[in-house]
Amino acid sequence: MARPIGITPTLTGKDAKRILKRMNEPPTEKDKTFSKKLKELSEKRTVPFKTGYENKNTEK
């Protein structure tokens, strides 16, 4: 059984300023490389889903 979702923390002070500053900066080369690798991995892990329903309709 899943556990209930906890309360999302509210950031204030230095933490909030640091996160907002980072969000407003353009992505670095390291960020772009990571994003590209992540996209490539996600494409490799995609599994096509077939129900078999398509074959039944084409045989008629």
N, C-alpha and C positions, 0 to 999 in steps of 0.2 A: 504494500500500500504506500502511496506517495506521501511525503511529508508536506505540510502546508507551506506556502510561500511566505517567507519572512518579510518584514517591513523594510522598504527601501530607505537606506540612510540619506539624510539631508546633509550635503556638504556645505561648509561655511568657512570663512576665513582664508588662510593660505592655500588649503587644498582646493577650494572652489576656484580661486584665482588661477592656480597652476593648471587646472584642467581646462578652464575657459581659454587660457592663453594657448595651450597646446591644440585645442580644437580649432582655433582661428588661424593657425599657421598652415601654410600649404604642406602637402605631404613631402617628406624627405625621399631621397633616393632609396634609402633602406626600406621605407614604408612601401614604395612602389614595387620594389623587388619582392618583398614579402607578399604583397597583394597578388602579384603575378604568379608566384609559386603556389599560393593557396588556390587560385583559380584553376591552375593546371591540375592540381591534385584532386579538386572537386570534380573536374571533368572526367578523370580517370576512374573515379569511384562511382560514377553514375551507372546504375543498372537498369536497362530497359525493362519495362513491365509489360508482359503479354498475358492476356487472359485465356487465349485459345478461342475466344469468341469469333475473332476475325477469320480463322480457318474454317469454321463451321459455315459461315456465310458465303465464302468463296467456292466451296465444294458443290453447291447447289446448281 
